[in-house]
Amino acid sequence: MAETTRFLLPESAIPTRWYNIVADLPMPPPAVLHPGTKQPVGPADLAPLFPMEIIKQEVATERFIDIPDEVLDVYRLWRPTPLHRARRFEEALGLPADVRIFYKYEGVSPAGSHKPNTAVPQAYYAKQEGVKRLATETGAGQWGSALALASSLFGLELKVYMVKISFAQKPYRRAMMETWGAQCVASPSNETAAGRAILERDPDSNGSLGIAISEAVEDAATRDDTKYALGSVLNHVLMHQTVIGQEAVEQMQMADAFPDVVVGCVGGGSNFAGLAFPFIQEKLAGKTMRVVAAEPAACPTLTRGVYAYDFGDTAQLTPLVKMHTLGHGFVPAGIHAGGLRYHGAAPLVSLLKAEEVIEAAAVKQTAAFESAVLFARSEGILPAPEASHAIRVAMDEARAAQAAGEPRTILFGLSGHGHFDLAAYDAYLSGSLQDYEHPQTEIEAALAGLPSVAE
């Protein structure tokens, strides 16, 4: 009898509640501070930007929050997503039978990534509150595409500020957003004061997520009909993504396995949290496992940043959050993993790293693409460049177990497909893709601009 490769759940197994890890943390998360007063923010401070239900979820402490039926109806378009045993990848690596690799594949969503898991509820709550229009930023375009899809389904207008280097590298992401009815512009743009200020200083700026966030926040804050939607970093976003990990826990049980190592790629942290948090719940309850965040060496937030209060955006419009950061003025190199080019990591992910509940590993761009190509040639799926960082760490973990003669079960998150990233693959295959690591002096210069906060 053939061994099972894909572990599939029925529609009836879609999680009906989001998991809020705050309920299980050994300590409360650090407060979010007002950028002016540096005092803890309240709902009134966030109301100009977010729907009230989103604000409630951001500060929630209960372990589970019910998913609205209207959101579940949309989730049924692609959830539950499959869990794969990477048998062909294992064979390509020459692994022994007791070193196993599994991956949870989020590329089956209409937008091709995990991002709709939070885009759908954010659009739904905005619609419920009578909002007519949303503004957001996007890096590689996965978040902008997902919110364009969700906005279309709930009849909302959408303006997307896309990091300029990704806007140039991935024109078909823009076309995808526009197909779903969104307006997409390159950031920094001339359409906001924040964008114009950046262009005045650096007319050739490649942009950054921090800059694009500044533009989207300004857009939302200056219009009565508009709210802001964020695709990563904040607590409610990470919580929405936990449908991934909840399904994966059940699917690993179907496979009669439990991971020794869980790996996810990290930019802001939503994909990583979505897979890892339900397993970290088990770890905090006493299960033995390692959880590894994979990030690019060109934007090494968790491995070379500091754990401190910082702004979430370049123009200093957002509240101050305590996170691992490279400094809000940090502008990363134009690597092809656009979704991982953010100067900070989610506060909850950063707290877990600071408390040594999770680990972090930095991956160079060419190493990530090397593993992505091997994975594509064995498993058949072309991974997003972001996800290839997790593939690389999973591959390294498997080889380390083989060298040590130890059994190991590894689970990683394959956050999306790379069908819009073929220019990056072309650069790798032609030999023109280059590695880049920021000099420590540049990181220290960006960190010198951190706000002073008494703790």
LONUMAR-351912 format. One record per residue (C-alpha): z negated, y negated, x negated; residue in three letters. Coordinates in Angstrom, 3 decimals. Layout:
BEGIN
(r (Z,Y,X),'ALA')
...
! end
This chain:
BEGIN
(r (0.000,0.000,0.000),'MET')
(r (0.954,-3.429,-1.360),'ALA')
(r (-1.896,-5.704,-2.336),'GLU')
(r (-2.409,-8.910,-0.363),'THR')
(r (-0.965,-12.072,-1.906),'THR')
(r (-1.611,-14.655,0.837),'ARG')
(r (-4.841,-14.846,2.796),'PHE')
(r (-4.104,-16.459,6.153),'LEU')
(r (-6.442,-17.701,8.868),'LEU')
(r (-5.435,-18.136,12.542),'PRO')
(r (-5.320,-21.570,14.183),'GLU')
(r (-8.597,-20.733,15.878),'SER')
(r (-10.262,-20.768,12.431),'ALA')
(r (-9.500,-24.446,11.704),'ILE')
(r (-12.910,-26.001,10.938),'PRO')
(r (-14.226,-27.987,13.902),'THR')
(r (-16.687,-30.013,11.801),'ARG')
(r (-16.452,-31.891,8.529),'TRP')
(r (-19.072,-31.087,5.882),'TYR')
(r (-21.134,-33.999,4.548),'ASN')
(r (-22.541,-33.103,1.123),'ILE')
(r (-24.939,-36.067,1.248),'VAL')
(r (-27.254,-33.896,3.385),'ALA')
(r (-27.633,-31.381,0.548),'ASP')
(r (-27.862,-33.656,-2.495),'LEU')
(r (-31.163,-33.477,-4.403),'PRO')
(r (-31.271,-37.298,-4.372),'MET')
(r (-29.766,-40.021,-2.149),'PRO')
(r (-26.552,-41.620,-3.430),'PRO')
(r (-26.930,-45.068,-5.042),'PRO')
(r (-26.518,-47.966,-2.617),'ALA')
(r (-23.208,-49.748,-2.144),'VAL')
(r (-23.673,-53.428,-3.062),'LEU')
(r (-22.185,-56.657,-1.753),'HIS')
(r (-19.928,-58.173,-4.468),'PRO')
(r (-21.485,-61.606,-4.012),'GLY')
(r (-25.187,-61.020,-3.332),'THR')
(r (-25.398,-57.612,-5.055),'LYS')
(r (-27.596,-56.487,-2.190),'GLN')
(r (-26.923,-53.272,-0.218),'PRO')
(r (-24.066,-53.738,2.233),'VAL')
(r (-24.497,-53.235,5.956),'GLY')
(r (-22.071,-52.389,8.761),'PRO')
(r (-21.327,-56.073,9.357),'ALA')
(r (-20.078,-56.420,5.767),'ASP')
(r (-17.575,-53.586,6.241),'LEU')
(r (-16.508,-54.363,9.823),'ALA')
(r (-13.611,-56.688,8.814),'PRO')
(r (-12.019,-53.778,6.941),'LEU')
(r (-12.856,-50.518,8.715),'PHE')
(r (-13.182,-49.185,12.270),'PRO')
(r (-16.850,-48.798,13.239),'MET')
(r (-16.673,-45.006,13.513),'GLU')
(r (-15.422,-44.859,9.910),'ILE')
(r (-18.321,-47.096,8.827),'ILE')
(r (-20.776,-44.766,10.591),'LYS')
(r (-19.302,-41.768,8.797),'GLN')
(r (-19.426,-43.588,5.463),'GLU')
(r (-23.225,-43.908,5.694),'VAL')
(r (-23.903,-40.670,7.610),'ALA')
(r (-26.604,-38.295,6.377),'THR')
(r (-26.195,-35.391,8.813),'GLU')
(r (-24.733,-32.194,7.323),'ARG')
(r (-21.839,-31.789,9.763),'PHE')
(r (-19.803,-34.218,11.872),'ILE')
(r (-17.640,-32.985,14.750),'ASP')
(r (-13.869,-33.349,14.412),'ILE')
(r (-12.320,-34.975,17.526),'PRO')
(r (-10.045,-32.766,19.616),'ASP')
(r (-7.175,-35.249,19.165),'GLU')
(r (-7.454,-34.842,15.389),'VAL')
(r (-7.630,-31.050,15.643),'LEU')
(r (-4.453,-31.117,17.750),'ASP')
(r (-2.618,-32.781,14.839),'VAL')
(r (-4.260,-30.542,12.220),'TYR')
(r (-2.653,-27.597,14.032),'ARG')
(r (0.734,-28.758,12.731),'LEU')
(r (-0.169,-27.224,9.349),'TRP')
(r (-3.762,-25.998,9.238),'ARG')
(r (-5.192,-23.611,8.218),'PRO')
(r (-3.418,-23.700,4.873),'THR')
(r (-2.896,-20.513,2.854),'PRO')
(r (-4.993,-19.163,0.015),'LEU')
(r (-2.851,-17.356,-2.578),'HIS')
(r (-3.750,-14.773,-5.190),'ARG')
(r (-1.631,-15.899,-8.146),'ALA')
(r (-0.591,-12.370,-9.114),'ARG')
(r (2.726,-13.352,-10.716),'ARG')
(r (1.079,-16.199,-12.645),'PHE')
(r (-1.601,-13.770,-13.838),'GLU')
(r (1.166,-11.403,-14.990),'GLU')
(r (2.994,-14.226,-16.783),'ALA')
(r (-0.231,-15.041,-18.638),'LEU')
(r (-0.788,-11.367,-19.507),'GLY')
(r (-4.249,-11.341,-17.958),'LEU')
(r (-6.334,-8.191,-17.513),'PRO')
(r (-7.085,-6.972,-13.980),'ALA')
(r (-10.610,-8.398,-13.988),'ASP')
(r (-9.438,-11.986,-14.600),'VAL')
(r (-8.173,-13.251,-11.260),'ARG')
(r (-6.676,-16.595,-10.221),'ILE')
(r (-6.537,-17.896,-6.642),'PHE')
(r (-5.188,-21.191,-5.364),'TYR')
(r (-5.548,-23.075,-2.090),'LYS')
(r (-2.176,-24.625,-1.247),'TYR')
(r (-2.092,-27.975,0.586),'GLU')
(r (1.640,-28.609,0.101),'GLY')
(r (2.434,-27.097,3.508),'VAL')
(r (1.435,-30.278,5.370),'SER')
(r (4.288,-32.428,6.767),'PRO')
(r (3.670,-35.003,4.018),'ALA')
(r (3.524,-32.309,1.330),'GLY')
(r (-0.062,-32.848,0.176),'SER')
(r (-3.731,-32.769,1.202),'HIS')
(r (-3.742,-36.449,2.162),'LYS')
(r (-3.072,-36.065,5.922),'PRO')
(r (-6.487,-34.404,6.278),'ASN')
(r (-8.027,-37.888,6.166),'THR')
(r (-5.022,-40.001,7.183),'ALA')
(r (-5.014,-38.446,10.660),'VAL')
(r (-8.661,-39.190,11.529),'PRO')
(r (-8.459,-42.677,10.033),'GLN')
(r (-5.426,-43.530,12.145),'ALA')
(r (-7.056,-41.952,15.202),'TYR')
(r (-10.267,-43.983,14.887),'TYR')
(r (-8.269,-47.174,14.345),'ALA')
(r (-6.230,-46.479,17.490),'LYS')
(r (-9.408,-45.774,19.479),'GLN')
(r (-10.767,-49.175,18.462),'GLU')
(r (-7.624,-51.004,19.593),'GLY')
(r (-6.277,-51.714,16.107),'VAL')
(r (-2.516,-52.414,16.046),'LYS')
(r (-1.808,-52.305,12.315),'ARG')
(r (-3.109,-50.702,9.102),'LEU')
(r (-2.781,-51.822,5.480),'ALA')
(r (-3.209,-49.557,2.493),'THR')
(r (-2.278,-48.912,-1.122),'GLU')
(r (-0.717,-45.847,-2.675),'THR')
(r (-0.206,-44.609,-6.221),'GLY')
(r (2.290,-41.770,-6.452),'ALA')
(r (3.032,-42.131,-2.749),'GLY')
(r (1.246,-39.097,-1.306),'GLN')
(r (-1.358,-41.225,0.464),'TRP')
(r (1.174,-43.757,1.709),'GLY')
(r (3.345,-40.932,3.051),'SER')
(r (0.393,-39.278,4.778),'ALA')
(r (-0.786,-42.494,6.424),'LEU')
(r (2.791,-43.305,7.464),'ALA')
(r (2.920,-39.914,9.203),'LEU')
(r (-0.454,-40.440,10.883),'ALA')
(r (0.378,-44.010,11.917),'SER')
(r (3.620,-42.819,13.466),'SER')
(r (1.804,-40.124,15.454),'LEU')
(r (-0.706,-42.640,16.838),'PHE')
(r (1.694,-45.572,17.326),'GLY')
(r (0.357,-47.924,14.619),'LEU')
(r (2.201,-50.324,12.323),'GLU')
(r (1.606,-49.754,8.597),'LEU')
(r (2.042,-51.856,5.444),'LYS')
(r (1.859,-49.945,2.140),'VAL')
(r (1.397,-51.570,-1.277),'TYR')
(r (2.750,-48.998,-3.746),'MET')
(r (1.941,-49.174,-7.477),'VAL')
(r (5.086,-50.636,-9.038),'LYS')
(r (5.639,-47.946,-11.680),'ILE')
(r (5.517,-45.229,-9.000),'SER')
(r (7.676,-47.348,-6.676),'PHE')
(r (10.321,-47.238,-9.427),'ALA')
(r (9.768,-43.592,-10.392),'GLN')
(r (9.688,-42.208,-6.847),'LYS')
(r (12.104,-44.091,-4.556),'PRO')
(r (12.264,-41.220,-2.093),'TYR')
(r (8.546,-41.525,-1.391),'ARG')
(r (9.314,-45.027,-0.149),'ARG')
(r (12.184,-43.654,1.945),'ALA')
(r (9.839,-41.048,3.408),'MET')
(r (7.312,-43.714,4.414),'MET')
(r (10.034,-45.862,5.950),'GLU')
(r (11.385,-42.858,7.867),'THR')
(r (7.972,-42.620,9.524),'TRP')
(r (8.129,-46.345,10.305),'GLY')
(r (6.005,-47.880,7.528),'ALA')
(r (6.877,-50.954,5.447),'GLN')
(r (6.474,-50.295,1.713),'CYS')
(r (6.466,-52.909,-1.084),'VAL')
(r (5.957,-52.659,-4.838),'ALA')
(r (2.557,-53.852,-6.093),'SER')
(r (1.826,-56.349,-7.537),'PRO')
(r (3.835,-58.273,-4.970),'SER')
(r (4.366,-61.910,-4.052),'ASN')
(r (3.019,-61.242,-0.554),'GLU')
(r (-0.697,-61.701,-1.377),'THR')
(r (-2.713,-64.129,-3.465),'ALA')
(r (-4.038,-61.213,-5.516),'ALA')
(r (-0.532,-59.979,-6.283),'GLY')
(r (0.784,-63.429,-7.152),'ARG')
(r (-2.120,-64.010,-9.549),'ALA')
(r (-1.375,-60.763,-11.406),'ILE')
(r (2.350,-61.555,-11.634),'LEU')
(r (1.600,-65.021,-12.959),'GLU')
(r (-0.405,-63.480,-15.807),'ARG')
(r (1.925,-60.520,-16.360),'ASP')
(r (5.352,-60.745,-14.688),'PRO')
(r (6.230,-57.263,-15.969),'ASP')
(r (3.023,-55.572,-14.752),'SER')
(r (3.438,-51.869,-13.924),'ASN')
(r (0.670,-52.295,-11.380),'GLY')
(r (-2.377,-50.096,-10.835),'SER')
(r (-4.284,-48.664,-7.928),'LEU')
(r (-6.921,-51.340,-8.487),'GLY')
(r (-4.298,-54.066,-8.051),'ILE')
(r (-2.735,-52.393,-5.005),'ALA')
(r (-6.166,-52.030,-3.397),'ILE')
(r (-6.754,-55.755,-3.893),'SER')
(r (-3.513,-56.535,-2.075),'GLU')
(r (-4.177,-54.153,0.812),'ALA')
(r (-7.763,-55.349,1.259),'VAL')
(r (-6.617,-58.973,1.266),'GLU')
(r (-3.929,-58.132,3.815),'ASP')
(r (-6.430,-56.479,6.167),'ALA')
(r (-9.155,-59.084,5.708),'ALA')
(r (-6.846,-61.982,6.571),'THR')
(r (-5.380,-60.531,9.785),'ARG')
(r (-7.242,-59.931,13.052),'ASP')
(r (-4.919,-57.114,14.146),'ASP')
(r (-5.238,-55.093,10.922),'THR')
(r (-7.728,-52.669,9.399),'LYS')
(r (-7.717,-51.161,5.925),'TYR')
(r (-7.375,-47.423,5.255),'ALA')
(r (-8.286,-45.785,1.954),'LEU')
(r (-6.997,-42.425,0.748),'GLY')
(r (-9.727,-41.451,-1.697),'SER')
(r (-13.063,-42.394,-3.319),'VAL')
(r (-15.227,-43.278,-0.291),'LEU')
(r (-17.638,-40.816,1.311),'ASN')
(r (-15.838,-40.509,4.648),'HIS')
(r (-12.545,-39.700,2.917),'VAL')
(r (-14.098,-36.929,0.838),'LEU')
(r (-15.822,-35.558,3.919),'MET')
(r (-12.568,-35.372,5.908),'HIS')
(r (-11.039,-33.308,3.121),'GLN')
(r (-13.723,-30.596,3.317),'THR')
(r (-11.605,-28.698,5.816),'VAL')
(r (-9.892,-27.395,2.644),'ILE')
(r (-12.992,-25.894,1.094),'GLY')
(r (-14.430,-24.598,4.353),'GLN')
(r (-11.261,-22.610,4.916),'GLU')
(r (-11.223,-21.472,1.285),'ALA')
(r (-14.786,-20.105,1.500),'VAL')
(r (-13.746,-17.932,4.434),'GLU')
(r (-10.482,-16.906,2.761),'GLN')
(r (-12.232,-15.896,-0.459),'MET')
(r (-14.425,-13.650,1.674),'GLN')
(r (-11.234,-12.129,3.114),'MET')
(r (-10.164,-11.448,-0.484),'ALA')
(r (-13.568,-9.854,-1.182),'ASP')
(r (-14.090,-12.340,-3.984),'ALA')
(r (-16.178,-15.374,-4.876),'PHE')
(r (-15.148,-17.843,-7.581),'PRO')
(r (-16.944,-18.033,-10.906),'ASP')
(r (-15.028,-21.268,-11.531),'VAL')
(r (-13.643,-23.826,-9.040),'VAL')
(r (-11.102,-26.325,-10.408),'VAL')
(r (-9.570,-29.406,-8.810),'GLY')
(r (-7.605,-32.369,-10.134),'CYS')
(r (-9.314,-35.767,-9.931),'VAL')
(r (-7.919,-39.263,-9.558),'GLY')
(r (-10.202,-40.851,-7.004),'GLY')
(r (-11.655,-37.467,-6.091),'GLY')
(r (-10.649,-36.579,-2.516),'SER')
(r (-8.652,-33.423,-3.287),'ASN')
(r (-11.323,-32.190,-5.688),'PHE')
(r (-14.130,-32.891,-3.221),'ALA')
(r (-12.254,-31.312,-0.341),'GLY')
(r (-12.026,-27.980,-2.141),'LEU')
(r (-15.208,-28.124,-4.205),'ALA')
(r (-17.885,-29.608,-1.932),'PHE')
(r (-18.248,-26.580,0.380),'PRO')
(r (-18.595,-24.387,-2.728),'PHE')
(r (-21.033,-26.862,-4.299),'ILE')
(r (-23.087,-26.451,-1.123),'GLN')
(r (-23.372,-22.787,-2.128),'GLU')
(r (-24.143,-23.757,-5.734),'LYS')
(r (-26.906,-26.154,-4.695),'LEU')
(r (-28.343,-23.319,-2.581),'ALA')
(r (-28.516,-21.042,-5.638),'GLY')
(r (-25.083,-19.476,-6.156),'LYS')
(r (-23.955,-19.298,-9.786),'THR')
(r (-20.617,-20.941,-10.495),'MET')
(r (-19.005,-23.666,-12.539),'ARG')
(r (-17.056,-26.510,-10.955),'VAL')
(r (-14.549,-28.359,-13.151),'VAL')
(r (-12.776,-31.647,-12.455),'ALA')
(r (-9.389,-31.898,-14.208),'ALA')
(r (-8.174,-35.399,-15.063),'GLU')
(r (-5.391,-36.869,-17.242),'PRO')
(r (-6.193,-37.794,-20.833),'ALA')
(r (-4.330,-41.051,-20.168),'ALA')
(r (-6.846,-42.088,-17.474),'CYS')
(r (-10.051,-40.286,-18.537),'PRO')
(r (-12.510,-41.669,-16.002),'THR')
(r (-15.009,-38.796,-15.995),'LEU')
(r (-14.670,-37.798,-19.651),'THR')
(r (-14.609,-41.224,-21.342),'ARG')
(r (-15.743,-43.695,-18.691),'GLY')
(r (-19.314,-44.858,-18.087),'VAL')
(r (-21.506,-44.299,-15.030),'TYR')
(r (-22.146,-47.804,-13.776),'ALA')
(r (-21.675,-50.210,-10.882),'TYR')
(r (-18.126,-51.553,-10.698),'ASP')
(r (-15.584,-53.008,-8.319),'PHE')
(r (-13.132,-50.635,-6.683),'GLY')
(r (-10.289,-53.088,-7.195),'ASP')
(r (-8.915,-55.441,-9.834),'THR')
(r (-9.370,-58.720,-7.924),'ALA')
(r (-13.064,-57.955,-7.263),'GLN')
(r (-12.727,-58.097,-3.477),'LEU')
(r (-14.386,-54.755,-2.750),'THR')
(r (-18.093,-53.830,-2.714),'PRO')
(r (-19.737,-52.592,-5.896),'LEU')
(r (-20.197,-48.841,-6.135),'VAL')
(r (-21.864,-46.762,-8.815),'LYS')
(r (-19.249,-44.479,-10.297),'MET')
(r (-17.736,-43.208,-13.496),'HIS')
(r (-15.381,-46.032,-14.410),'THR')
(r (-13.053,-47.295,-17.114),'LEU')
(r (-13.517,-50.847,-15.823),'GLY')
(r (-11.843,-52.491,-12.837),'HIS')
(r (-9.480,-54.330,-15.203),'GLY')
(r (-8.237,-51.089,-16.779),'PHE')
(r (-4.479,-50.605,-16.382),'VAL')
(r (-3.443,-47.033,-17.214),'PRO')
(r (-0.223,-45.944,-18.864),'ALA')
(r (2.674,-45.142,-16.527),'GLY')
(r (2.206,-41.375,-16.636),'ILE')
(r (3.949,-39.330,-13.959),'HIS')
(r (0.739,-38.105,-12.297),'ALA')
(r (0.562,-41.338,-10.321),'GLY')
(r (-2.153,-40.084,-7.991),'GLY')
(r (-4.545,-39.710,-10.933),'LEU')
(r (-4.199,-43.249,-12.286),'ARG')
(r (-7.362,-44.826,-10.858),'TYR')
(r (-9.982,-46.579,-12.982),'HIS')
(r (-12.927,-45.025,-11.159),'GLY')
(r (-14.030,-41.725,-9.638),'ALA')
(r (-15.583,-41.296,-6.206),'ALA')
(r (-19.305,-42.196,-6.178),'PRO')
(r (-20.277,-38.742,-4.884),'LEU')
(r (-18.152,-36.967,-7.511),'VAL')
(r (-19.558,-39.301,-10.172),'SER')
(r (-23.128,-38.585,-9.082),'LEU')
(r (-22.526,-34.831,-9.316),'LEU')
(r (-21.067,-35.298,-12.802),'LYS')
(r (-24.016,-37.465,-13.888),'ALA')
(r (-26.426,-34.799,-12.605),'GLU')
(r (-24.412,-32.079,-14.419),'GLU')
(r (-23.622,-30.211,-11.204),'VAL')
(r (-19.931,-30.412,-12.152),'ILE')
(r (-17.997,-30.609,-15.436),'GLU')
(r (-14.859,-32.531,-16.360),'ALA')
(r (-11.887,-31.772,-18.599),'ALA')
(r (-9.080,-34.092,-19.722),'ALA')
(r (-5.505,-32.747,-19.886),'VAL')
(r (-2.551,-34.245,-21.751),'LYS')
(r (0.617,-34.853,-19.772),'GLN')
(r (2.855,-32.425,-21.652),'THR')
(r (0.258,-29.645,-21.428),'ALA')
(r (0.028,-30.194,-17.680),'ALA')
(r (3.796,-29.950,-17.250),'PHE')
(r (3.996,-26.906,-19.511),'GLU')
(r (1.615,-25.060,-17.183),'SER')
(r (3.411,-26.424,-14.104),'ALA')
(r (6.753,-25.024,-15.258),'VAL')
(r (5.214,-21.622,-16.039),'LEU')
(r (3.572,-21.650,-12.611),'PHE')
(r (6.835,-22.602,-10.871),'ALA')
(r (8.739,-19.865,-12.684),'ARG')
(r (6.184,-17.225,-11.710),'SER')
(r (4.788,-18.302,-8.317),'GLU')
(r (7.906,-20.140,-7.113),'GLY')
(r (6.100,-23.320,-6.030),'ILE')
(r (6.954,-26.570,-7.812),'LEU')
(r (3.561,-28.270,-8.189),'PRO')
(r (2.880,-31.976,-7.929),'ALA')
(r (2.158,-33.412,-11.406),'PRO')
(r (-1.385,-34.189,-10.251),'GLU')
(r (-2.061,-30.565,-9.319),'ALA')
(r (-0.618,-29.356,-12.632),'SER')
(r (-3.739,-30.691,-14.348),'HIS')
(r (-5.823,-28.240,-12.322),'ALA')
(r (-3.345,-25.453,-13.083),'ILE')
(r (-3.767,-26.156,-16.798),'ARG')
(r (-7.555,-25.999,-16.659),'VAL')
(r (-7.418,-22.803,-14.570),'ALA')
(r (-5.017,-21.300,-17.118),'MET')
(r (-7.301,-22.260,-19.998),'ASP')
(r (-10.306,-20.772,-18.166),'GLU')
(r (-8.414,-17.511,-17.641),'ALA')
(r (-7.376,-17.275,-21.277),'ARG')
(r (-10.925,-18.020,-22.414),'ALA')
(r (-12.233,-15.191,-20.213),'ALA')
(r (-9.586,-12.847,-21.593),'GLN')
(r (-10.470,-13.765,-25.180),'ALA')
(r (-14.159,-13.197,-24.481),'ALA')
(r (-13.499,-9.900,-22.711),'GLY')
(r (-15.267,-11.191,-19.593),'GLU')
(r (-14.319,-10.781,-15.929),'PRO')
(r (-13.712,-14.095,-14.174),'ARG')
(r (-12.527,-15.220,-10.757),'THR')
(r (-10.953,-18.688,-10.784),'ILE')
(r (-10.038,-20.796,-7.768),'LEU')
(r (-8.043,-24.007,-8.090),'PHE')
(r (-6.662,-26.520,-5.651),'GLY')
(r (-2.892,-26.931,-5.503),'LEU')
(r (-2.997,-30.324,-3.831),'SER')
(r (0.712,-30.654,-3.058),'GLY')
(r (4.291,-29.880,-4.028),'HIS')
(r (6.368,-31.776,-6.582),'GLY')
(r (9.647,-32.137,-4.696),'HIS')
(r (9.528,-35.926,-5.067),'PHE')
(r (8.603,-35.670,-8.746),'ASP')
(r (11.785,-34.201,-10.165),'LEU')
(r (12.317,-37.215,-12.445),'ALA')
(r (9.079,-36.230,-14.162),'ALA')
(r (10.193,-32.620,-14.505),'TYR')
(r (13.544,-33.828,-15.811),'ASP')
(r (11.764,-35.894,-18.462),'ALA')
(r (9.661,-32.893,-19.488),'TYR')
(r (12.578,-30.457,-19.588),'LEU')
(r (14.703,-32.903,-21.612),'SER')
(r (11.905,-33.366,-24.151),'GLY')
(r (11.467,-37.068,-23.463),'SER')
(r (8.028,-36.827,-21.807),'LEU')
(r (5.379,-38.263,-24.115),'GLN')
(r (1.613,-37.892,-24.273),'ASP')
(r (-0.566,-40.942,-24.222),'TYR')
(r (-4.260,-41.403,-24.818),'GLU')
(r (-5.805,-44.853,-24.490),'HIS')
(r (-7.354,-46.228,-27.686),'PRO')
(r (-11.117,-46.485,-27.397),'GLN')
(r (-10.859,-50.199,-28.153),'THR')
(r (-8.821,-50.764,-24.956),'GLU')
(r (-11.324,-48.792,-22.881),'ILE')
(r (-14.215,-50.741,-24.391),'GLU')
(r (-12.427,-54.016,-23.665),'ALA')
(r (-12.040,-53.058,-19.998),'ALA')
(r (-15.668,-51.905,-19.809),'LEU')
(r (-16.821,-55.249,-21.194),'ALA')
(r (-15.891,-56.768,-17.854),'GLY')
(r (-18.298,-54.620,-15.820),'LEU')
(r (-20.499,-56.655,-13.458),'PRO')
(r (-24.148,-57.118,-14.343),'SER')
(r (-26.300,-55.214,-11.846),'VAL')
(r (-30.071,-54.788,-12.096),'ALA')
(r (-31.077,-51.190,-11.324),'GLU')
! end
